[in-house]
Amino acid sequence: MPTITVRFFAAARDAFGARETRLSAGTVDDLVDTLAEAADEQATTVLSRSSFLVNSVAATDRGAALSEGDTVDVLPPFAGG
């Protein structure tokens, strides 16, 4: 499986306690599963509500293959108005 960079924003950064990490994942769904395995309840909740960007493009097909060196952004819902 390819090694990718995962960047966390806002509540995801708080929940995972990091700005970014590197891990192996074949798809965004694989990535979510991998992150959820080691996550606490708060982080799992954030993941379930987040959207994802792959190389700055919305991941509309979370089953699409990731490639070595891709960057996936975890974007929780943002408050504001």
MOPAC internal coordinates of N, CA, C and O (Angstrom, degrees):
PM7 1SCF
backbone

  N    0.0000 0     0.00 0     0.00 0    0    0    0
  C    1.4535 1     0.00 0     0.00 0    1    0    0
  C    1.5305 1   109.11 1     0.00 0    2    1    0
  O    1.2310 1   120.69 1   -32.54 1    3    2    1
  N    1.3106 1   116.28 1   147.46 1    3    2    1
  C    1.4619 1   119.97 1  -179.56 1    5    3    2
  C    1.5267 1   112.03 1   -71.20 1    6    5    3
  O    1.2310 1   121.19 1   -28.80 1    7    6    5
  N    1.3151 1   115.32 1   151.20 1    7    6    5
  C    1.4619 1   121.25 1   173.33 1    9    7    6
  C    1.5161 1   107.76 1   -93.21 1   10    9    7
  O    1.2310 1   121.08 1   -51.29 1   11   10    9
  N    1.3251 1   115.53 1   128.71 1   11   10    9
  C    1.4601 1   121.54 1  -177.08 1   13   11   10
  C    1.5235 1   109.83 1  -125.30 1   14   13   11
  O    1.2310 1   121.03 1   -18.03 1   15   14   13
  N    1.3186 1   115.63 1   161.97 1   15   14   13
  C    1.4578 1   122.39 1   173.55 1   17   15   14
  C    1.5174 1   107.89 1   -99.80 1   18   17   15
  O    1.2310 1   120.60 1   -48.48 1   19   18   17
  N    1.3120 1   116.45 1   131.52 1   19   18   17
  C    1.4665 1   122.17 1   177.27 1   21   19   18
  C    1.5223 1   107.22 1  -113.26 1   22   21   19
  O    1.2310 1   120.93 1   -55.76 1   23   22   21
  N    1.3261 1   115.83 1   124.24 1   23   22   21
  C    1.4662 1   120.73 1   177.92 1   25   23   22
  C    1.5249 1   108.65 1  -110.45 1   26   25   23
  O    1.2310 1   121.29 1   -46.74 1   27   26   25
  N    1.3314 1   115.14 1   133.26 1   27   26   25
  C    1.4603 1   121.96 1  -178.87 1   29   27   26
  C    1.5199 1   109.75 1  -106.06 1   30   29   27
  O    1.2310 1   120.76 1   -42.35 1   31   30   29
  N    1.3346 1   116.15 1   137.65 1   31   30   29
  C    1.4525 1   122.05 1  -179.93 1   33   31   30
  C    1.5259 1   110.28 1  -122.65 1   34   33   31
  O    1.2310 1   121.23 1   -30.87 1   35   34   33
  N    1.3407 1   115.26 1   149.13 1   35   34   33
  C    1.4656 1   124.54 1   173.37 1   37   35   34
  C    1.5329 1   111.77 1    49.51 1   38   37   35
  O    1.2310 1   119.92 1    57.73 1   39   38   37
  N    1.3292 1   117.76 1  -122.27 1   39   38   37
  C    1.4626 1   121.75 1  -176.43 1   41   39   38
  C    1.5255 1   111.94 1   -62.06 1   42   41   39
  O    1.2310 1   119.69 1   150.24 1   43   42   41
  N    1.3163 1   118.19 1   -29.76 1   43   42   41
  C    1.4694 1   120.36 1   177.31 1   45   43   42
  C    1.5277 1   109.73 1   -66.11 1   46   45   43
  O    1.2310 1   120.34 1   139.67 1   47   46   45
  N    1.3262 1   116.96 1   -40.33 1   47   46   45
  C    1.4717 1   120.75 1   177.36 1   49   47   46
  C    1.5290 1   109.66 1   -61.43 1   50   49   47
  O    1.2310 1   120.51 1   135.70 1   51   50   49
  N    1.3130 1   116.62 1   -44.30 1   51   50   49
  C    1.4647 1   120.62 1   178.75 1   53   51   50
  C    1.5323 1   111.30 1   -63.84 1   54   53   51
  O    1.2310 1   120.28 1   135.77 1   55   54   53
  N    1.3145 1   117.06 1   -44.23 1   55   54   53
  C    1.4611 1   121.51 1  -176.19 1   57   55   54
  C    1.5307 1   112.30 1   -67.39 1   58   57   55
  O    1.2310 1   120.55 1   143.10 1   59   58   57
  N    1.3300 1   116.55 1   -36.90 1   59   58   57
  C    1.4655 1   119.88 1  -177.61 1   61   59   58
  C    1.5317 1   112.46 1   -96.18 1   62   61   59
  O    1.2310 1   120.31 1   171.09 1   63   62   61
  N    1.3299 1   117.01 1    -8.91 1   63   62   61
  C    1.4505 1   120.77 1   176.70 1   65   63   62
  C    1.5158 1   114.41 1    65.82 1   66   65   63
  O    1.2310 1   120.75 1  -151.85 1   67   66   65
  N    1.3250 1   116.18 1    28.15 1   67   66   65
  C    1.4714 1   120.13 1  -179.29 1   69   67   66
  C    1.5159 1   109.34 1  -154.53 1   70   69   67
  O    1.2310 1   121.34 1   -25.16 1   71   70   69
  N    1.3230 1   115.04 1   154.84 1   71   70   69
  C    1.4689 1   120.18 1   173.76 1   73   71   70
  C    1.5173 1   110.89 1   -83.36 1   74   73   71
  O    1.2310 1   121.00 1   145.87 1   75   74   73
  N    1.3528 1   115.69 1   -34.13 1   75   74   73
  C    1.4581 1   119.55 1   178.61 1   77   75   74
  C    1.5122 1   110.45 1  -159.58 1   78   77   75
  O    1.2310 1   121.83 1   -16.18 1   79   78   77
  N    1.3177 1   114.11 1   163.82 1   79   78   77
  C    1.4544 1   122.49 1   176.31 1   81   79   78
  C    1.5151 1   108.10 1  -150.14 1   82   81   79
  O    1.2310 1   120.66 1   -14.02 1   83   82   81
  N    1.3025 1   116.35 1   165.98 1   83   82   81
  C    1.4661 1   121.48 1   175.56 1   85   83   82
  C    1.5203 1   107.13 1  -121.11 1   86   85   83
  O    1.2310 1   120.88 1   -42.52 1   87   86   85
  N    1.3230 1   115.92 1   137.48 1   87   86   85
  C    1.4550 1   120.87 1   177.25 1   89   87   86
  C    1.5073 1   110.39 1  -156.89 1   90   89   87
  O    1.2310 1   121.18 1    -8.14 1   91   90   89
  N    1.3193 1   115.34 1   171.86 1   91   90   89
  C    1.4666 1   121.04 1   179.26 1   93   91   90
  C    1.5169 1   109.35 1   -98.59 1   94   93   91
  O    1.2310 1   120.68 1   -47.99 1   95   94   93
  N    1.3241 1   116.31 1   132.01 1   95   94   93
  C    1.4607 1   122.09 1   177.15 1   97   95   94
  C    1.5168 1   108.46 1  -158.53 1   98   97   95
  O    1.2310 1   120.78 1   -39.72 1   99   98   97
  N    1.3182 1   116.12 1   140.28 1   99   98   97
  C    1.4589 1   120.72 1  -179.40 1  101   99   98
  C    1.5139 1   113.57 1   -86.97 1  102  101   99
  O    1.2310 1   120.81 1   151.49 1  103  102  101
  N    1.3527 1   116.06 1   -28.51 1  103  102  101
  C    1.4625 1   122.24 1  -179.43 1  105  103  102
  C    1.5252 1   108.47 1  -144.00 1  106  105  103
  O    1.2310 1   120.39 1    -9.67 1  107  106  105
  N    1.3207 1   116.86 1   170.33 1  107  106  105
  C    1.4665 1   120.08 1   174.68 1  109  107  106
  C    1.5290 1   109.47 1   -62.71 1  110  109  107
  O    1.2310 1   119.93 1   140.13 1  111  110  109
  N    1.3209 1   117.74 1   -39.87 1  111  110  109
  C    1.4669 1   119.68 1   177.13 1  113  111  110
  C    1.5244 1   111.05 1   -59.44 1  114  113  111
  O    1.2310 1   119.85 1   137.70 1  115  114  113
  N    1.3405 1   117.90 1   -42.30 1  115  114  113
  C    1.4642 1   121.44 1   175.81 1  117  115  114
  C    1.5261 1   110.47 1   -60.11 1  118  117  115
  O    1.2310 1   121.04 1   137.16 1  119  118  117
  N    1.3157 1   115.61 1   -42.84 1  119  118  117
  C    1.4570 1   121.39 1   179.66 1  121  119  118
  C    1.5223 1   110.44 1   -59.24 1  122  121  119
  O    1.2310 1   120.31 1   131.34 1  123  122  121
  N    1.3187 1   117.01 1   -48.66 1  123  122  121
  C    1.4660 1   121.69 1  -179.74 1  125  123  122
  C    1.5263 1   109.91 1   -60.05 1  126  125  123
  O    1.2310 1   120.35 1   135.80 1  127  126  125
  N    1.3375 1   116.94 1   -44.20 1  127  126  125
  C    1.4649 1   120.56 1   178.95 1  129  127  126
  C    1.5261 1   111.26 1   -61.15 1  130  129  127
  O    1.2310 1   120.44 1   135.94 1  131  130  129
  N    1.3279 1   116.77 1   -44.06 1  131  130  129
  C    1.4663 1   121.55 1  -179.65 1  133  131  130
  C    1.5216 1   111.01 1   -63.56 1  134  133  131
  O    1.2310 1   120.58 1   134.64 1  135  134  133
  N    1.3204 1   116.50 1   -45.36 1  135  134  133
  C    1.4635 1   120.11 1   179.24 1  137  135  134
  C    1.5311 1   111.14 1   -64.69 1  138  137  135
  O    1.2310 1   120.20 1   140.32 1  139  138  137
  N    1.3252 1   117.23 1   -39.68 1  139  138  137
  C    1.4666 1   121.53 1  -177.13 1  141  139  138
  C    1.5257 1   111.86 1   -68.42 1  142  141  139
  O    1.2310 1   120.13 1   149.40 1  143  142  141
  N    1.3394 1   117.35 1   -30.60 1  143  142  141
  C    1.4641 1   120.60 1  -178.77 1  145  143  142
  C    1.5220 1   112.25 1   -57.78 1  146  145  143
  O    1.2310 1   120.19 1   140.93 1  147  146  145
  N    1.3102 1   117.24 1   -39.07 1  147  146  145
  C    1.4681 1   121.04 1  -176.20 1  149  147  146
  C    1.5328 1   112.60 1  -102.81 1  150  149  147
  O    1.2310 1   120.10 1  -175.22 1  151  150  149
  N    1.3217 1   117.40 1     4.78 1  151  150  149
  C    1.4603 1   121.29 1  -172.90 1  153  151  150
  C    1.5251 1   111.97 1   -90.96 1  154  153  151
  O    1.2310 1   121.92 1   -26.04 1  155  154  153
  N    1.3287 1   113.94 1   153.96 1  155  154  153
  C    1.4556 1   118.99 1   172.18 1  157  155  154
  C    1.5343 1   108.93 1   -83.80 1  158  157  155
  O    1.2310 1   120.98 1     0.47 1  159  158  157
  N    1.3089 1   115.73 1  -179.53 1  159  158  157
  C    1.4737 1   120.56 1  -176.10 1  161  159  158
  C    1.5206 1   112.21 1   -60.78 1  162  161  159
  O    1.2310 1   120.22 1   138.10 1  163  162  161
  N    1.3372 1   117.18 1   -41.90 1  163  162  161
  C    1.4673 1   120.65 1  -179.57 1  165  163  162
  C    1.5330 1   110.16 1   -61.87 1  166  165  163
  O    1.2310 1   119.86 1   133.58 1  167  166  165
  N    1.3066 1   117.87 1   -46.42 1  167  166  165
  C    1.4602 1   121.32 1  -178.86 1  169  167  166
  C    1.5219 1   111.30 1   -65.56 1  170  169  167
  O    1.2310 1   120.35 1   141.37 1  171  170  169
  N    1.3133 1   116.93 1   -38.63 1  171  170  169
  C    1.4707 1   120.56 1   178.05 1  173  171  170
  C    1.5211 1   110.66 1   -63.75 1  174  173  171
  O    1.2310 1   120.37 1   140.18 1  175  174  173
  N    1.3186 1   116.90 1   -39.82 1  175  174  173
  C    1.4678 1   121.05 1   177.34 1  177  175  174
  C    1.5239 1   110.30 1   -63.74 1  178  177  175
  O    1.2310 1   120.47 1   135.64 1  179  178  177
  N    1.3266 1   116.71 1   -44.36 1  179  178  177
  C    1.4686 1   120.38 1   178.91 1  181  179  178
  C    1.5279 1   109.72 1   -60.20 1  182  181  179
  O    1.2310 1   119.87 1   135.15 1  183  182  181
  N    1.3279 1   117.85 1   -44.85 1  183  182  181
  C    1.4742 1   120.72 1   178.98 1  185  183  182
  C    1.5179 1   111.89 1   -58.71 1  186  185  183
  O    1.2310 1   120.72 1   137.98 1  187  186  185
  N    1.3358 1   116.23 1   -42.02 1  187  186  185
  C    1.4672 1   119.87 1  -176.94 1  189  187  186
  C    1.5213 1   112.84 1   -65.97 1  190  189  187
  O    1.2310 1   120.29 1   159.54 1  191  190  189
  N    1.3288 1   117.05 1   -20.46 1  191  190  189
  C    1.4693 1   121.36 1  -177.81 1  193  191  190
  C    1.5248 1   112.97 1  -105.19 1  194  193  191
  O    1.2310 1   120.55 1   177.57 1  195  194  193
  N    1.3167 1   116.56 1    -2.43 1  195  194  193
  C    1.4648 1   120.75 1  -173.14 1  197  195  194
  C    1.5219 1   112.67 1   -87.35 1  198  197  195
  O    1.2310 1   121.98 1   -22.25 1  199  198  197
  N    1.3190 1   113.82 1   157.75 1  199  198  197
  C    1.4643 1   120.80 1   167.70 1  201  199  198
  C    1.5225 1   106.28 1  -108.82 1  202  201  199
  O    1.2310 1   121.00 1   -13.93 1  203  202  201
  N    1.3239 1   115.69 1   166.07 1  203  202  201
  C    1.4550 1   120.68 1  -172.82 1  205  203  202
  C    1.5205 1   110.19 1  -133.44 1  206  205  203
  O    1.2310 1   121.33 1   -39.27 1  207  206  205
  N    1.3193 1   115.05 1   140.73 1  207  206  205
  C    1.4609 1   122.05 1   173.55 1  209  207  206
  C    1.5171 1   107.55 1  -115.43 1  210  209  207
  O    1.2310 1   120.63 1   -44.40 1  211  210  209
  N    1.3234 1   116.40 1   135.60 1  211  210  209
  C    1.4643 1   121.57 1   173.51 1  213  211  210
  C    1.5166 1   106.65 1  -111.23 1  214  213  211
  O    1.2310 1   121.22 1   -64.99 1  215  214  213
  N    1.3167 1   115.28 1   115.01 1  215  214  213
  C    1.4696 1   121.01 1  -177.06 1  217  215  214
  C    1.5287 1   110.97 1    52.05 1  218  217  215
  O    1.2310 1   121.09 1  -134.96 1  219  218  217
  N    1.3325 1   115.52 1    45.04 1  219  218  217
  C    1.4693 1   125.11 1   176.70 1  221  219  218
  C    1.5232 1   115.22 1    71.71 1  222  221  219
  O    1.2310 1   120.10 1  -167.04 1  223  222  221
  N    1.3388 1   117.41 1    12.96 1  223  222  221
  C    1.4678 1   122.02 1   178.59 1  225  223  222
  C    1.5295 1   108.30 1  -118.58 1  226  225  223
  O    1.2310 1   120.61 1   -46.34 1  227  226  225
  N    1.3397 1   116.44 1   133.66 1  227  226  225
  C    1.4640 1   120.64 1  -179.19 1  229  227  226
  C    1.5245 1   110.88 1   -54.26 1  230  229  227
  O    1.2310 1   121.33 1   -47.89 1  231  230  229
  N    1.3271 1   115.06 1   132.11 1  231  230  229
  C    1.4695 1   121.24 1   179.47 1  233  231  230
  C    1.5168 1   108.80 1   -86.08 1  234  233  231
  O    1.2310 1   120.60 1   -94.81 1  235  234  233
  N    1.3228 1   116.46 1    85.19 1  235  234  233
  C    1.4631 1   120.55 1  -179.21 1  237  235  234
  C    1.5235 1   111.64 1   -78.89 1  238  237  235
  O    1.2310 1   119.93 1   155.66 1  239  238  237
  N    1.3333 1   117.74 1   -24.34 1  239  238  237
  C    1.4646 1   123.03 1   175.39 1  241  239  238
  C    1.5186 1   107.67 1  -115.00 1  242  241  239
  O    1.2310 1   120.85 1   -85.22 1  243  242  241
  N    1.3269 1   115.97 1    94.78 1  243  242  241
  C    1.4566 1   120.33 1  -175.78 1  245  243  242
  C    1.5228 1   112.42 1   -71.06 1  246  245  243
  O    1.2310 1   120.03 1   174.55 1  247  246  245
  N    1.3211 1   117.56 1    -5.45 1  247  246  245
  C    1.4622 1   121.84 1   176.36 1  249  247  246
  C    1.5117 1   113.01 1   -96.87 1  250  249  247
  O    1.2310 1   120.08 1   178.81 1  251  250  249
  N    1.3322 1   117.45 1    -1.19 1  251  250  249
  C    1.4722 1   120.81 1   179.63 1  253  251  250
  C    1.5294 1   109.92 1   -69.55 1  254  253  251
  O    1.2310 1   120.96 1   -33.97 1  255  254  253
  N    1.3200 1   115.77 1   146.03 1  255  254  253
  C    1.4641 1   121.70 1  -176.84 1  257  255  254
  C    1.5226 1   111.91 1   -66.93 1  258  257  255
  O    1.2310 1   121.41 1   -42.55 1  259  258  257
  N    1.3306 1   114.90 1   137.45 1  259  258  257
  C    1.4615 1   121.64 1   171.30 1  261  259  258
  C    1.5222 1   108.18 1   -92.23 1  262  261  259
  O    1.2310 1   120.86 1   -24.09 1  263  262  261
  N    1.3245 1   115.96 1   155.91 1  263  262  261
  C    1.4586 1   121.53 1  -179.84 1  265  263  262
  C    1.5200 1   110.25 1  -117.80 1  266  265  263
  O    1.2310 1   121.18 1   -23.94 1  267  266  265
  N    1.3266 1   115.35 1   156.06 1  267  266  265
  C    1.4606 1   121.35 1   177.08 1  269  267  266
  C    1.5284 1   109.48 1   -51.03 1  270  269  267
  O    1.2310 1   120.97 1   -49.62 1  271  270  269
  N    1.3451 1   115.76 1   130.38 1  271  270  269
  C    1.4559 1   120.93 1   177.33 1  273  271  270
  C    1.5147 1   115.59 1    87.08 1  274  273  271
  O    1.2310 1   119.54 1   176.49 1  275  274  273
  N    1.3389 1   118.48 1    -3.51 1  275  274  273
  C    1.4644 1   120.15 1   177.28 1  277  275  274
  C    1.5312 1   110.23 1   -61.62 1  278  277  275
  O    1.2310 1   121.37 1   -23.30 1  279  278  277
  N    1.3237 1   114.98 1   156.70 1  279  278  277
  C    1.4563 1   122.42 1   173.91 1  281  279  278
  C    1.5127 1   108.26 1  -119.00 1  282  281  279
  O    1.2310 1   120.82 1   -52.26 1  283  282  281
  N    1.3266 1   116.03 1   127.74 1  283  282  281
  C    1.4602 1   121.75 1   177.66 1  285  283  282
  C    1.5269 1   108.10 1  -114.89 1  286  285  283
  O    1.2310 1   120.72 1   -56.01 1  287  286  285
  N    1.3214 1   116.22 1   123.99 1  287  286  285
  C    1.4573 1   122.51 1   176.92 1  289  287  286
  C    1.5215 1   109.16 1   -96.95 1  290  289  287
  O    1.2310 1   120.76 1   -47.66 1  291  290  289
  N    1.3293 1   116.15 1   132.34 1  291  290  289
  C    1.4664 1   122.53 1   176.39 1  293  291  290
  C    1.5284 1   106.51 1  -101.03 1  294  293  291
  O    1.2310 1   121.19 1   -66.48 1  295  294  293
  N    1.3328 1   115.33 1   113.52 1  295  294  293
  C    1.4685 1   121.64 1  -174.83 1  297  295  294
  C    1.5316 1   110.54 1  -116.63 1  298  297  295
  O    1.2310 1   120.02 1   -76.91 1  299  298  297
  N    1.3239 1   117.57 1   103.09 1  299  298  297
  C    1.4552 1   119.31 1   175.03 1  301  299  298
  C    1.5252 1   109.52 1   -72.27 1  302  301  299
  O    1.2310 1   120.37 1   -14.00 1  303  302  301
  N    1.3355 1   116.90 1   166.00 1  303  302  301
  C    1.4639 1   117.94 1   176.00 1  305  303  302
  C    1.5228 1   109.96 1   -59.52 1  306  305  303
  O    1.2310 1   121.00 1   -41.06 1  307  306  305
  N    1.3079 1   115.70 1   138.94 1  307  306  305
  C    1.4659 1   121.26 1  -179.91 1  309  307  306
  C    1.5164 1   109.24 1  -102.90 1  310  309  307
  O    1.2310 1   120.62 1   -40.77 1  311  310  309
  N    1.3259 1   116.42 1   139.23 1  311  310  309
  C    1.4588 1   121.43 1   174.82 1  313  311  310
  C    1.5143 1   108.43 1   -90.54 1  314  313  311
  O    1.2310 1   120.86 1   -24.07 1  315  314  313
  N    1.2793 1   115.97 1   155.93 1  315  314  313
  C    1.4656 1   119.57 1   177.30 1  317  315  314
  C    1.5071 1   110.16 1   155.26 1  318  317  315
  O    1.2310 1   121.38 1     1.21 1  319  318  317
  N    1.2874 1   114.96 1  -178.79 1  319  318  317
  C    1.4366 1   115.14 1  -178.90 1  321  319  318
  C    1.4552 1   114.41 1  -172.95 1  322  321  319
  O    1.2310 1   120.10 1   180.00 1  323  322  321

